[in-house]
Amino acid sequence: MQSTKGRILCTEDDVDTRELIDFVLTQHGYEVVCSPSNAQTIDLAKTQNFDLYLVDNWMPGLSGTELTEKLRQFDLKTPVLFYSGAAYVTDREAARGSGAQGYLVKPADGNQLVAEVTRLIAESKMEDGGADNTK
């Protein structure tokens, strides 16, 4: 069985965007688990290990910043990358303030998405001394 470059938990309510993210990242060697809701994301994050959380800012229920704050209550290590249509500087600042390490505005080029995912996972592993991310 071939190993992946990392496991990504993608929270996205738009089916087409979710499928596109899954396709792009899978083609580049990542395992992607997609969640259409914040509640499911929190459940998955509590019960499984991921190398990165990919978060949309505009979701029904909780915003991306609120979701990130909830994730940070039990997981301080796994990097969070916002991938959102919210393009204002205040959106980026709020994301970083909630605990995110990166922010891409949709629609970003697939190569940009892969590059940012790769960078954040690599930085996270360097901080952990190369160990797998565990909570």
Secondary structure, DSSP 4 states (H G I P E B T S, - for coil): -PPPSEEEEEE-S-HHHHHHHHHHHHHTTEEEEEESSHHHHHHHHHHS--SEEEE-SS-SSS-HHHHHHHHHTT-SSS-EEEEES--SHHHHHHHHHHT-SEEEESSPPHHHHHHHHHHHHHHHHHHTTTPPP--
